[in-house]
């Protein structure tokens, strides 16, 4: 599991309060949510996933109100 640092992903951090991660193809939405909440001590509102042809998934992790994706991005040194 690692963050995606493309221009589009950074735009989602700023505009939609969403962090984009590349995760294992076997990861479930519930496991992604649980692991992210433990790692960064934030609440996750929802997780959307997209299967990639590289046998991985792209996870869009939307944070709950009261939590800022930009704060998590700073911890990850994305911004």
Residue frames relative to the residue before (quaternion, step in Angstrom):
aa qw qx qy qz dx dy dz
X 1.0000 0.0000 0.0000 0.0000 0.00 0.00 0.00
X 0.1867 0.7740 -0.5872 0.1458 3.56 -0.70 1.08
X 0.5399 -0.6480 0.4295 0.3227 3.59 -1.11 0.65
X 0.3618 -0.6975 0.5775 0.2217 3.51 -1.25 0.59
X 0.1318 -0.8311 0.5398 0.0213 3.59 -0.71 1.09
X 0.2748 0.7493 -0.5522 0.2410 3.57 0.77 1.01
X 0.6815 -0.4755 0.3499 0.4325 3.56 -1.27 0.24
X 0.6473 0.5188 -0.3125 0.4628 3.59 1.00 -0.81
X 0.6605 0.5095 -0.3053 0.4592 3.60 0.95 -0.87
X 0.6502 0.4969 -0.3124 0.4824 3.60 1.00 -0.78
X 0.6111 0.5499 -0.3390 0.4575 3.58 1.08 -0.68
X 0.6461 0.5115 -0.3110 0.4735 3.58 1.04 -0.79
X 0.5894 0.5598 -0.3653 0.4537 3.59 1.09 -0.65
X 0.7341 0.4470 -0.2319 0.4554 3.54 0.83 -1.03
X 0.7808 0.3814 -0.1849 0.4590 3.60 0.87 -0.92
X 0.8265 0.2590 -0.0904 0.4916 3.59 0.91 -0.91
X 0.4124 -0.7215 0.4600 0.3126 3.62 1.29 0.01
X 0.4874 0.6507 -0.4121 0.4113 3.57 1.09 0.86
X 0.1945 -0.7375 0.6366 0.1137 3.56 -1.07 0.88
X 0.2272 -0.7785 0.5732 0.1171 3.59 -0.93 0.91
X 0.0470 -0.8015 0.5954 -0.0296 3.57 -0.83 1.09
X 0.3016 -0.6746 0.6327 0.2317 3.53 -1.29 0.47
X 0.0281 -0.8186 0.5717 -0.0466 3.56 -0.70 1.13
X 0.6848 -0.4657 0.3702 0.4209 3.54 -1.33 0.17
X 0.5793 -0.6035 0.4283 0.3417 3.56 -1.12 0.64
X 0.6919 0.4742 -0.2777 0.4683 3.61 1.15 -0.52
X 0.4844 0.6770 -0.4312 0.3480 3.60 1.25 -0.10
X 0.2801 -0.7457 0.5813 0.1660 3.55 -1.06 0.81
X 0.6603 -0.5005 0.3712 0.4191 3.56 -1.25 0.34
X 0.6536 0.5207 -0.3116 0.4523 3.59 0.97 -0.85
X 0.6808 0.4777 -0.3015 0.4663 3.60 0.93 -0.83
X 0.6118 0.5361 -0.3460 0.4675 3.59 1.08 -0.70
X 0.6567 0.5191 -0.2982 0.4586 3.56 0.92 -0.97
X 0.6759 0.5051 -0.2897 0.4518 3.58 0.85 -0.99
X 0.6877 0.4859 -0.2826 0.4594 3.58 0.85 -0.96
X 0.6570 0.5096 -0.3091 0.4617 3.59 0.98 -0.85
X 0.6551 0.5142 -0.3128 0.4567 3.59 0.96 -0.85
X 0.6570 0.4981 -0.3083 0.4746 3.59 1.00 -0.77
X 0.6950 0.5064 -0.2854 0.4232 3.57 0.86 -0.95
X 0.8265 0.2440 -0.0968 0.4981 3.59 0.90 -0.89
X 0.3740 -0.7646 0.4571 0.2580 3.59 1.32 0.10
X 0.4926 0.5936 -0.4645 0.4349 3.55 0.83 1.10
X 0.4214 -0.6583 0.5461 0.3013 3.57 -1.30 0.19
X 0.2697 -0.7608 0.5751 0.1328 3.54 -0.97 0.95
X 0.3810 -0.7313 0.5273 0.2050 3.56 -0.87 1.00
X 0.7747 -0.1925 0.1495 0.5834 3.59 0.88 -0.97
X 0.2196 -0.7436 0.6155 0.1414 3.53 -1.34 0.35
X 0.0800 -0.7569 0.6476 0.0361 3.56 -0.89 1.00
X 0.1375 -0.8007 0.5789 0.0699 3.57 -1.00 0.79
X 0.1337 -0.7537 0.6405 0.0625 3.51 -1.30 0.56
X 0.3437 -0.7347 0.5473 0.2061 3.58 -0.78 1.02
X 0.2158 -0.7784 0.5813 0.0983 3.54 -0.95 0.95
X 0.5850 -0.6031 0.4051 0.3604 3.61 -1.11 0.52
X 0.6105 0.5596 -0.3486 0.4389 3.61 1.25 -0.24
X 0.5251 -0.6612 0.3807 0.3771 3.58 1.30 0.43
X 0.5877 0.4875 -0.4019 0.5054 3.56 1.04 0.88
X 0.3624 -0.6997 0.5621 0.2511 3.54 -1.34 0.01
X 0.2781 -0.6931 0.6321 0.2065 3.51 -1.26 0.53
X 0.1325 -0.8024 0.5804 0.0419 3.57 -0.69 1.12
X 0.1846 -0.7476 0.6311 0.0934 3.54 -0.91 1.02
X 0.0917 -0.8261 0.5559 -0.0105 3.57 -0.36 1.29
X 0.1425 -0.7955 0.5871 0.0471 3.57 -0.45 1.26
X 0.3271 -0.7591 0.5356 0.1730 3.54 -0.80 1.07
X 0.5562 -0.6122 0.4573 0.3268 3.56 -1.20 0.65
X 0.6506 -0.4932 0.3951 0.4211 3.54 -1.28 0.33
X 0.7255 0.3880 -0.3098 0.4766 3.54 -1.01 0.84
X 0.7142 0.3354 -0.2278 0.5706 3.58 1.29 -0.21
X 0.2490 -0.7888 0.5489 0.1203 3.56 -0.96 0.87
X 0.4420 -0.6840 0.5198 0.2580 3.55 -0.89 0.98
X 0.6002 0.5745 -0.3637 0.4213 3.59 1.11 -0.59
X 0.6147 0.5379 -0.3433 0.4636 3.61 1.12 -0.62
X 0.6526 0.4891 -0.2998 0.4950 3.58 1.03 -0.83
X 0.6341 0.5365 -0.3267 0.4509 3.60 1.01 -0.80
X 0.6289 0.5188 -0.3326 0.4740 3.59 1.06 -0.70
X 0.6314 0.5230 -0.3265 0.4703 3.61 1.01 -0.80
X 0.7064 0.4418 -0.2449 0.4958 3.57 1.08 -0.79
X 0.3761 -0.7466 0.4551 0.3067 3.58 1.36 -0.16
X 0.3274 0.7374 -0.5138 0.2916 3.56 1.00 0.91
X 0.7640 0.2855 -0.1463 0.5598 3.56 1.15 -0.68
